[in-house]
Amino acid sequence: ALLVAMPARAGVIDIDNAELARLMAAGVPVIDIRTAGEWKDTGVIPGSKLITLFDERGRADAPAWLAQVQGVAKPGQPVIVICRSGNRT
């Protein structure tokens, strides 16, 4: 999913692997929100930023997560957010 952050809202667009590759080549940051266990099981996309949203118990600290994302992308900059199944993104 591609997340485009606007000052007051965000738009979400589902993308395929070809579009993922194109956007990554253009410099759009990829944020992988899966858990450490999921990263271990399936690996990670090279160059992605590993910023877990939910812990192993399904709890999220959205303000802390957003603070970490701000270190990766500027406000208004598009980002690609991935998870295991697409439900969390």
Steps between C-alpha positions, in 0.01 A plus 500: 500500500621847422419758763503862389494729801327832454491778760155401625447155346664202338408305190565129469561329166563128456794430267645191336861381504590680177375831640682430827826457311440816296421710806797365695727584205356852509599531868165448672578353844365156590391446861448140610265498802511124562623351826852374558370142482352567157826652376684192621252264332489662157788747476485867412503709185853637453505870579175499696475661842388263775258692721262262677152640558347220710680292759465120521182548707338728241547825691603817317654825618401723207667823624834323555471329160424829324801661668720226354342540156580871507866401511452318168259726308414867509138612551315479169754260349360170371609182675441134432374307805508120492384226731451124475148488358395858423258524793723721716603733220 
